């Protein structure tokens, strides 16, 4: 038997799922799509049932990929399968739209009336027994976040029934109106502080101000958490425990040879350099453990808090107008935010976009003008000595390129951006066990999806070093850098290393003592010209070779055009 949890987004399905299944859960993409669903097991009497958290949907007449998957799950249900329709009881009228569509499917079902504590607190009265009689299926009030009512819900699962309610599809909302009129009463209440906060964070002017404050606080938190993990956990583990083992392995392998170069990489000044040796067990794991994972964890933690508190949908709505101009709906702001921490999770997060066109635009914008957190820190360190003007020039240019690229891609690529269909839930305190489980699943998913590809990329770079391709590229790039960008030939090494680590590449420019114009041009070009190896392989995996080549081509053209323009502009201004 399977139990399928259907419901609108933000109805609390995930918390109900966590209450039913415990810890044994598995995340997967629906075949042929990038839409995720989660499944687990629960005990009912002496047997087990599979529980599936179906992607949230407002309707079974699909208007998005998630709703297509939800409709597909409904069509594939067997005779013994049961629907648990989780509804937000504080907004029963809207929730019944999906409920009646599920009822027409003639599948066994029951209704879980979630947020029952908020129903009572907001002055809403729902006659549960009458609602059950009118729908013809069991209805169970519950508060998923505290577990109140979960036991009653489980006890009612064997009583799930096929709804006898019949109506023509065009009569659905009339039927909903009749049900609401019979079972629900709303009494007057005064506006609370929570109401005022919800209003202030949703209005265009005040909402934007709050959003800027929230984003600043989020980035500060991510940087503090990420750097804290690096300082107190990942760096001691990697440098203090793992690298000594690698040094012993290098000694056993004789410090050279094919196997040594593959596993350990090249020795630099007789030592292993975790950032530049390019061994699978050194640089490959260093990128994951000490560079990417701490910030990925910090960003997923921040993202989960924003999601579960109810703020993220408000941010998406506030950003919707701007994002539509760039070819995406408001949810496109989420991959952009992730990309500022690390491009890899940002690219993976584009799976929430509903069309291939939106995903391509989002990934292209991430690749073109989104420096990761570690690269941003290195840019601030390198350009900070030239003052605020240098930093403003770098990040102002990148912002302008980001906007221009989005506007251009939106105009050139065929197709349209779908409308943003999302619910704005009330603010709620995150349920920490569910948040921890979501965070853990996202980290496991990231490791499973990203690590093999990053290791592959490191292996490719290793081969390029071994065959001398890197040295040839450096010699070819040197005159181009000097003539087009006004940079010294020594900067070519930084550009080549930038393929692996852009923050390390920025750091390699520090000994060159670049002038203010050279610093601005170098930092902008390093951000634009090519994705780092982790981003490169993930873009390839997510888009395929052809679209990956288009993204890389756009980045190369942007770097050449913008870098050349900046160099010419500084020369005209006589800046030094």
C-alpha positions as CSV (number, residue, x, y, z in Angstrom):
1,X,0.0,0.0,0.0
2,X,1.1,3.5,-0.8
3,X,0.0,6.7,1.0
4,X,0.3,9.8,-1.2
5,X,0.3,13.2,0.5
6,X,-1.4,15.7,-1.8
7,X,-1.8,19.4,-1.0
8,X,-1.1,23.0,-1.9
9,X,2.4,24.4,-1.4
10,X,2.9,25.6,2.1
11,X,0.1,23.4,3.5
12,X,2.5,21.6,5.8
13,X,2.8,18.3,3.8
14,X,6.5,18.0,4.6
15,X,6.0,18.2,8.3
16,X,3.1,15.7,8.1
17,X,5.4,13.4,6.1
18,X,8.2,13.7,8.7
19,X,5.8,12.9,11.5
20,X,4.6,9.8,9.7
21,X,7.9,8.4,8.4
22,X,10.5,9.2,11.0
23,X,14.0,9.3,9.6
24,X,14.1,6.6,6.8
25,X,13.5,8.9,3.8
26,X,14.7,9.1,0.2
27,X,14.7,12.0,-2.2
28,X,14.5,11.5,-6.0
29,X,13.6,13.3,-9.2
30,X,10.5,12.2,-11.0
31,X,11.5,10.3,-14.2
32,X,12.1,12.6,-17.1
33,X,11.9,15.8,-15.0
34,X,13.9,17.8,-12.5
35,X,11.0,17.9,-10.0
36,X,11.8,16.3,-6.7
37,X,9.6,14.2,-4.4
38,X,10.4,12.4,-1.2
39,X,9.3,8.9,-0.1
40,X,9.6,6.9,3.2
41,X,7.9,4.2,5.2
42,X,5.5,4.0,8.1
43,X,4.0,1.2,10.1
44,X,0.2,0.6,10.0
45,X,-0.7,-2.2,12.4
46,X,1.5,-5.2,11.5
47,X,2.5,-4.0,8.0
48,X,4.4,-1.2,6.4
49,X,3.2,1.4,3.9
50,X,5.2,3.6,1.5
51,X,4.6,7.3,2.0
52,X,5.2,9.7,-0.8
53,X,5.3,13.5,-0.4
54,X,3.9,14.5,-3.7
55,X,5.0,17.9,-5.1
56,X,2.7,20.7,-4.0
57,X,0.0,21.6,-6.4
58,X,-2.9,24.1,-6.6
59,X,-4.7,22.2,-9.4
60,X,-4.6,18.9,-11.2
61,X,-5.0,20.8,-14.5
62,X,-1.2,21.4,-14.6
63,X,0.1,24.9,-14.9
64,X,3.7,23.9,-13.8
65,X,6.1,21.0,-13.8
66,X,5.3,20.2,-10.2
67,X,1.6,20.0,-10.9
68,X,2.3,17.8,-13.9
69,X,4.1,15.4,-11.6
70,X,1.3,15.6,-9.0
71,X,-1.3,14.7,-11.7
72,X,1.0,11.8,-12.9
73,X,1.1,10.4,-9.4
74,X,-2.7,10.5,-9.2
75,X,-3.0,8.6,-12.5
76,X,-0.6,5.9,-11.4
77,X,-2.3,5.1,-8.1
78,X,-3.4,1.5,-7.5
79,X,-6.5,0.2,-5.9
80,X,-4.9,-0.2,-2.5
81,X,-3.3,3.3,-2.5
82,X,-4.7,6.0,-0.3
83,X,-4.7,9.8,-0.6
84,X,-4.0,12.0,2.4
85,X,-5.0,15.5,1.4
86,X,-3.2,17.9,3.6
87,X,-5.0,21.3,3.6
88,X,-4.3,24.6,5.2
89,X,-7.4,24.9,7.4
90,X,-6.9,28.6,7.8
91,X,-7.6,29.0,4.1
92,X,-10.1,26.3,3.6
93,X,-11.9,27.8,0.6
94,X,-8.8,27.8,-1.6
95,X,-7.7,24.4,-0.4
96,X,-11.0,22.8,-1.3
97,X,-10.2,23.5,-5.0
98,X,-7.7,20.7,-5.0
99,X,-9.7,18.6,-2.6
100,X,-12.7,18.3,-4.9
101,X,-10.4,17.5,-7.9
102,X,-9.0,14.6,-5.8
103,X,-12.5,13.5,-4.8
104,X,-13.5,13.3,-8.5
105,X,-10.6,10.8,-9.1
106,X,-12.6,8.1,-7.2
107,X,-9.6,7.2,-5.1
108,X,-9.7,6.4,-1.4
109,X,-8.8,9.5,0.5
110,X,-9.0,11.4,3.8
111,X,-8.5,15.0,4.6
112,X,-5.9,16.3,7.2
113,X,-7.0,19.8,8.4
114,X,-3.6,21.3,9.3
115,X,-2.8,24.4,11.3
116,X,-5.8,23.7,13.6
117,X,-4.2,25.9,16.3
118,X,-4.2,28.9,14.0
119,X,-7.8,28.2,13.0
120,X,-8.9,28.6,16.6
121,X,-6.6,31.6,17.2
122,X,-7.8,33.5,14.2
123,X,-11.5,33.2,15.0
124,X,-12.4,30.6,12.4
125,X,-14.9,27.8,13.3
126,X,-15.1,24.7,11.2
127,X,-17.7,22.0,11.7
128,X,-15.4,19.0,11.1
129,X,-18.2,16.4,11.3
130,X,-20.4,18.3,8.8
131,X,-17.4,18.8,6.4
132,X,-16.7,15.0,6.6
133,X,-20.3,14.2,5.8
134,X,-20.4,16.6,2.8
135,X,-17.2,15.3,1.4
136,X,-17.9,11.7,2.2
137,X,-14.4,11.1,3.6
138,X,-12.8,11.2,7.0
139,X,-11.6,14.7,8.1
140,X,-9.0,15.0,10.9
141,X,-7.9,18.3,12.5
142,X,-4.2,18.4,13.4
143,X,-1.2,20.5,14.2
144,X,1.6,18.8,12.3
145,X,4.3,21.0,13.8
146,X,3.5,19.8,17.4
147,X,2.3,16.4,16.4
148,X,-1.2,17.0,17.9
149,X,-3.7,15.0,15.9
150,X,-1.1,12.8,14.0
151,X,-2.1,9.7,16.0
152,X,-5.8,10.3,15.1
153,X,-4.8,10.7,11.4
154,X,-2.9,7.4,11.4
155,X,-5.9,5.7,13.1
156,X,-8.2,7.0,10.3
157,X,-6.0,5.8,7.4
158,X,-7.8,2.4,7.2
159,X,-11.1,4.3,7.1
160,X,-10.2,6.2,4.0
161,X,-13.1,6.3,1.6
162,X,-14.1,7.1,-2.0
163,X,-15.9,10.4,-2.0
164,X,-19.5,10.1,-3.4
165,X,-19.6,13.8,-4.2
166,X,-20.6,14.5,-7.8
167,X,-20.4,17.7,-9.8
168,X,-19.5,19.0,-13.3
169,X,-16.1,20.7,-13.4
170,X,-17.6,24.1,-14.1
171,X,-19.6,23.8,-10.9
172,X,-16.6,23.1,-8.7
173,X,-16.3,26.6,-7.2
174,X,-20.1,26.8,-6.7
175,X,-19.9,23.5,-4.7
176,X,-17.0,24.9,-2.7
177,X,-19.0,28.0,-1.9
178,X,-21.9,25.9,-0.7
179,X,-19.6,23.8,1.5
180,X,-17.9,26.8,3.0
181,X,-21.3,28.3,3.8
182,X,-22.4,25.2,5.6
183,X,-19.3,24.3,7.6
184,X,-17.3,27.5,8.3
185,X,-17.9,30.7,10.3
186,X,-15.5,33.5,10.7
187,X,-15.8,35.9,13.6
188,X,-14.3,39.4,13.8
189,X,-10.9,40.0,15.4
190,X,-8.6,42.9,15.7
191,X,-5.3,43.1,13.7
192,X,-2.4,41.7,15.6
193,X,1.3,42.5,15.5
194,X,1.8,39.4,13.2
195,X,-0.8,40.9,10.8
196,X,1.1,44.2,10.7
197,X,4.4,42.4,10.1
198,X,2.9,40.3,7.2
199,X,1.6,43.5,5.6
200,X,4.8,45.4,6.0
201,X,6.9,42.6,4.4
202,X,4.6,42.2,1.5
203,X,4.1,45.9,0.4
204,X,6.3,47.1,-2.5
205,X,8.2,49.9,-0.6
206,X,8.4,48.5,3.0
207,X,8.8,45.0,1.7
208,X,11.8,45.9,-0.4
209,X,13.5,47.6,2.6
210,X,12.8,44.6,4.7
211,X,14.1,42.2,2.0
212,X,17.4,44.1,1.7
213,X,17.9,43.9,5.5
214,X,17.0,40.1,5.4
215,X,19.4,39.5,2.6
216,X,22.2,41.4,4.2
217,X,21.6,39.5,7.5
218,X,21.5,36.2,5.5
219,X,24.8,36.8,3.7
220,X,26.5,37.8,7.0
221,X,25.2,34.7,8.6
222,X,26.3,32.5,5.7
223,X,29.7,33.9,5.7
224,X,30.1,33.6,9.5
225,X,28.8,30.1,9.6
226,X,30.7,29.0,6.5
227,X,34.0,30.5,7.7
228,X,33.4,29.1,11.2
229,X,33.0,25.6,9.8
230,X,36.2,26.0,7.7
231,X,38.1,27.3,10.7
232,X,36.9,24.9,13.4
233,X,36.0,21.8,11.4
234,X,36.8,21.3,7.8
235,X,40.3,22.8,7.8
236,X,41.5,20.9,11.0
237,X,40.1,17.7,9.6
238,X,41.5,18.1,6.1
239,X,44.9,19.7,6.9
240,X,45.5,18.1,10.3
241,X,44.3,14.5,9.6
242,X,43.9,13.9,5.8
243,X,46.9,15.7,4.3
244,X,49.5,13.9,6.6
245,X,48.1,10.6,5.2
246,X,48.4,11.9,1.7
247,X,52.0,12.9,2.4
248,X,52.8,9.4,3.5
249,X,51.0,8.0,0.5
250,X,53.0,10.3,-1.8
251,X,56.2,9.0,-0.1
252,X,55.2,5.4,-0.6
253,X,54.5,6.1,-4.3
254,X,57.9,7.6,-4.8
255,X,56.7,11.2,-5.3
256,X,56.2,10.7,-9.0
257,X,54.7,8.4,-11.6
258,X,51.3,8.1,-13.3
259,X,49.4,6.7,-10.2
260,X,51.0,9.4,-8.0
261,X,49.9,12.1,-10.4
262,X,46.4,10.8,-10.6
263,X,45.9,10.3,-6.8
264,X,48.2,13.0,-5.3
265,X,48.9,15.3,-8.2
266,X,52.1,17.3,-8.9
267,X,54.4,18.2,-6.1
268,X,55.1,22.0,-5.9
269,X,58.4,22.8,-4.4
270,X,58.6,19.3,-3.2
271,X,55.3,19.6,-1.3
272,X,51.6,18.8,-1.9
273,X,49.6,21.9,-2.5
274,X,46.0,21.2,-1.9
275,X,44.8,24.0,-4.1
276,X,47.1,23.4,-7.1
277,X,48.4,19.8,-7.1
278,X,45.2,18.6,-8.9
279,X,45.2,15.1,-7.4
280,X,41.9,13.3,-6.9
281,X,42.6,12.7,-3.2
282,X,44.1,16.1,-2.6
283,X,42.7,18.9,-4.7
284,X,39.6,17.0,-5.6
285,X,38.6,16.5,-1.9
286,X,40.0,19.9,-0.9
287,X,37.5,21.7,-3.2
288,X,34.6,19.7,-1.8
289,X,35.5,19.6,1.9
290,X,37.3,22.9,2.6
291,X,35.9,25.2,-0.1
292,X,32.4,24.3,-1.2
293,X,30.7,22.2,1.5
294,X,31.0,24.7,4.4
295,X,29.2,27.4,2.3
296,X,26.8,25.0,0.8
297,X,25.8,23.9,4.3
298,X,25.5,27.5,5.5
299,X,23.4,28.5,2.5
300,X,21.1,25.5,2.7
301,X,20.6,26.3,6.4
302,X,19.7,29.9,5.6
303,X,17.4,28.8,2.7
304,X,15.6,26.3,4.9
305,X,15.0,28.9,7.6
306,X,13.6,31.3,5.0
307,X,11.4,28.6,3.5
308,X,10.0,27.3,6.8
309,X,9.4,30.7,8.3
310,X,7.2,31.7,5.4
311,X,9.4,34.5,4.2
312,X,10.8,33.0,0.9
313,X,7.5,33.2,-1.0
314,X,7.2,36.9,-0.1
315,X,10.7,37.5,-1.4
316,X,9.8,35.7,-4.7
317,X,6.7,37.9,-5.1
318,X,8.7,41.1,-4.4
319,X,11.3,40.1,-7.0
320,X,8.8,38.8,-9.6
321,X,8.6,42.0,-11.7
322,X,12.4,42.3,-12.0
323,X,12.9,38.6,-12.6
324,X,10.3,38.5,-15.3
325,X,12.3,41.2,-17.2
326,X,15.2,38.8,-17.1
327,X,13.2,35.9,-18.4
328,X,12.3,34.1,-15.1
329,X,9.5,34.3,-12.6
330,X,10.2,35.5,-9.0
331,X,11.4,32.1,-7.8
332,X,14.5,32.7,-9.9
333,X,15.8,34.9,-7.1
334,X,16.6,31.8,-5.1
335,X,19.3,30.3,-7.4
336,X,20.8,33.8,-7.6
337,X,21.0,34.0,-3.8
338,X,22.6,30.5,-3.6
339,X,25.0,31.4,-6.3
340,X,26.4,34.2,-4.3
341,X,27.6,31.6,-1.8
342,X,28.7,29.0,-4.3
343,X,27.7,28.7,-7.9
344,X,27.3,24.9,-7.7
345,X,24.3,24.8,-5.4
346,X,22.9,27.8,-7.3
347,X,23.0,25.9,-10.5
348,X,21.5,22.8,-8.9
349,X,18.7,25.0,-7.5
350,X,17.6,26.0,-11.0
351,X,15.8,22.7,-11.0
352,X,12.9,24.5,-9.3
353,X,12.4,26.6,-12.5
354,X,9.5,25.4,-14.6
355,X,10.9,25.5,-18.2
356,X,14.2,24.7,-19.9
357,X,14.3,28.3,-21.1
358,X,14.2,29.6,-17.6
359,X,16.8,27.2,-16.4
360,X,19.2,28.2,-19.2
361,X,18.8,31.9,-18.4
362,X,19.3,31.3,-14.7
363,X,22.4,29.2,-15.2
364,X,23.8,31.6,-17.7
365,X,23.3,34.6,-15.3
366,X,24.9,32.6,-12.5
367,X,27.9,31.8,-14.7
368,X,28.3,35.2,-16.2
369,X,28.2,37.6,-13.2
370,X,27.8,35.8,-9.9
371,X,31.1,35.7,-7.9
372,X,30.9,33.1,-5.1
373,X,31.4,34.1,-1.5
374,X,35.1,33.1,-1.3
375,X,35.9,34.9,-4.6
376,X,34.0,38.0,-3.3
377,X,36.1,37.9,-0.1
378,X,39.3,37.7,-2.2
379,X,38.2,40.6,-4.5
380,X,37.5,42.8,-1.4
381,X,41.0,41.9,-0.1
382,X,42.7,42.6,-3.4
383,X,40.8,45.8,-4.5
384,X,40.2,47.2,-1.0
385,X,43.6,48.8,-0.9
386,X,42.5,51.0,-3.8
387,X,39.4,52.2,-1.9
388,X,35.7,52.2,-2.3
389,X,35.9,53.4,-5.9
390,X,37.6,50.2,-7.0
391,X,35.0,48.0,-5.3
392,X,32.1,50.0,-6.6
393,X,33.6,49.7,-10.1
394,X,33.9,46.0,-9.9
395,X,30.6,45.1,-8.4
396,X,28.7,47.8,-10.3
397,X,30.1,46.4,-13.6
398,X,29.1,42.9,-12.6
399,X,25.6,44.0,-11.7
400,X,25.2,45.8,-15.0
401,X,26.5,42.8,-16.9
402,X,24.0,40.6,-15.0
403,X,21.1,42.8,-15.9
404,X,22.2,43.3,-19.5
405,X,22.7,39.6,-20.1
406,X,19.3,38.8,-18.6
407,X,17.5,41.4,-20.7
408,X,19.3,40.2,-23.8
409,X,18.6,36.5,-23.3
410,X,15.0,37.2,-22.5
411,X,14.7,39.0,-25.8
412,X,16.6,36.5,-27.9
413,X,15.5,33.2,-26.6
414,X,12.1,31.9,-27.9
415,X,9.4,31.2,-25.4
416,X,7.8,33.0,-22.5
417,X,8.3,33.1,-18.7
418,X,5.4,31.5,-16.8
419,X,3.5,33.5,-14.2
420,X,4.4,33.0,-10.6
421,X,1.7,30.9,-8.9
422,X,2.5,30.7,-5.2
423,X,0.8,31.0,-1.9
424,X,2.0,33.5,0.7
425,X,1.6,31.7,4.0
426,X,1.6,33.3,7.5
427,X,4.8,33.5,9.3
428,X,5.6,30.4,11.4
429,X,8.4,29.2,13.6
430,X,10.4,26.6,11.8
431,X,9.9,23.0,13.0
432,X,13.5,22.2,13.9
433,X,13.5,18.4,13.4
434,X,11.9,18.8,10.0
435,X,14.4,21.5,9.1
436,X,17.3,19.4,10.2
437,X,16.1,16.5,8.1
438,X,15.6,18.7,5.1
439,X,19.1,20.1,5.6
440,X,20.6,16.6,5.8
441,X,18.8,15.4,2.7
442,X,19.9,18.4,0.7
443,X,23.5,17.9,1.8
444,X,23.4,14.2,0.8
445,X,21.7,15.1,-2.5
446,X,24.4,17.7,-3.1
447,X,27.2,15.2,-2.4
448,X,25.6,12.6,-4.6
449,X,25.1,15.0,-7.5
450,X,28.1,17.3,-7.4
451,X,31.1,15.4,-5.9
452,X,31.6,12.9,-8.8
453,X,31.5,15.6,-11.4
454,X,33.9,17.9,-9.5
455,X,36.3,15.0,-9.2
456,X,36.0,14.4,-13.0
457,X,36.8,18.0,-13.6
458,X,39.9,17.9,-11.4
459,X,41.0,14.8,-13.3
460,X,40.6,16.7,-16.6
461,X,42.7,19.6,-15.3
462,X,45.3,17.1,-14.0
463,X,45.5,15.6,-17.5
464,X,45.9,19.1,-19.0
465,X,48.8,19.8,-16.7
466,X,50.4,16.4,-17.4
467,X,50.3,16.9,-21.2
468,X,51.5,20.5,-21.1
469,X,48.2,22.0,-22.3
470,X,48.0,24.4,-19.4
471,X,51.5,25.8,-20.2
472,X,50.5,26.2,-23.9
473,X,47.3,28.1,-22.9
474,X,49.3,30.4,-20.6
475,X,51.7,31.3,-23.5
476,X,48.8,31.9,-25.9
477,X,46.8,34.0,-23.4
478,X,49.7,36.3,-22.3
479,X,49.8,38.6,-25.4
480,X,46.0,38.8,-25.4
481,X,45.9,39.9,-21.8
482,X,48.4,42.6,-22.4
483,X,46.9,44.1,-25.5
484,X,43.2,43.7,-24.8
485,X,43.0,44.1,-21.0
486,X,46.1,46.0,-20.2
487,X,47.3,43.3,-17.8
488,X,50.9,42.1,-17.3
489,X,51.7,38.7,-18.9
490,X,52.2,37.2,-15.4
491,X,48.4,37.4,-14.9
492,X,47.9,34.6,-17.4
493,X,48.7,32.1,-14.7
494,X,45.8,33.4,-12.6
495,X,43.4,33.0,-15.5
496,X,44.4,29.4,-16.0
497,X,44.2,28.6,-12.3
498,X,40.8,30.4,-12.3
499,X,39.4,27.4,-14.1
500,X,39.9,25.4,-10.9
501,X,39.5,28.1,-8.2
502,X,38.6,31.7,-9.0
503,X,39.3,32.9,-5.5
504,X,42.8,31.4,-5.7
505,X,43.2,33.0,-9.1
506,X,42.4,36.4,-7.6
507,X,44.9,35.8,-4.8
508,X,47.6,35.0,-7.4
509,X,47.2,38.6,-8.6
510,X,48.2,40.2,-5.3
511,X,52.0,39.8,-5.8
512,X,51.7,41.6,-9.2
513,X,50.9,44.9,-7.4
514,X,48.3,45.9,-10.1
515,X,47.2,49.5,-10.5
516,X,43.6,50.4,-9.8
517,X,42.5,50.0,-13.5
518,X,44.3,46.7,-13.8
519,X,42.8,45.5,-10.5
520,X,39.2,46.4,-11.7
521,X,39.7,44.8,-15.1
522,X,41.4,41.7,-13.8
523,X,38.7,41.0,-11.1
524,X,35.8,41.6,-13.6
525,X,37.4,39.4,-16.3
526,X,38.2,36.6,-13.8
527,X,34.5,36.6,-12.7
528,X,33.2,36.6,-16.3
529,X,35.5,34.6,-18.4
530,X,34.9,30.9,-17.6
531,X,33.2,28.9,-14.9
532,X,35.3,27.2,-12.2
533,X,35.7,23.5,-12.7
534,X,32.9,22.6,-10.2
535,X,30.5,24.9,-12.0
536,X,31.6,23.8,-15.4
537,X,30.9,20.1,-14.8
538,X,27.6,20.8,-13.1
539,X,26.5,23.1,-16.0
540,X,27.4,20.3,-18.4
541,X,25.5,17.8,-16.4
542,X,22.4,20.0,-16.0
543,X,22.2,21.4,-19.5
544,X,24.1,19.0,-21.7
545,X,27.1,19.8,-23.8
546,X,25.4,22.0,-26.4
547,X,23.8,24.4,-24.0
548,X,26.9,24.3,-21.7
549,X,28.9,25.4,-24.7
550,X,26.5,28.3,-25.3
551,X,26.9,29.4,-21.6
552,X,30.7,29.3,-21.8
553,X,30.6,31.2,-25.1
554,X,28.5,33.9,-23.6
555,X,30.9,34.1,-20.7
556,X,33.9,34.4,-23.0
557,X,32.3,37.1,-25.1
558,X,31.2,39.0,-22.0
559,X,34.7,38.8,-20.6
560,X,36.4,40.0,-23.8
561,X,33.9,42.8,-24.5
562,X,33.5,44.1,-20.9
563,X,37.2,43.7,-20.1
564,X,38.3,45.5,-23.3
565,X,35.7,48.2,-22.7
566,X,36.9,48.9,-19.2
567,X,40.6,49.0,-20.2
568,X,39.8,51.5,-23.0
569,X,37.6,53.6,-20.7
570,X,40.3,53.8,-18.0
571,X,42.8,54.8,-20.7
572,X,40.5,57.6,-22.0
573,X,40.1,58.8,-18.4
574,X,43.8,58.7,-17.8
575,X,43.3,56.6,-14.7
576,X,46.4,55.0,-13.1
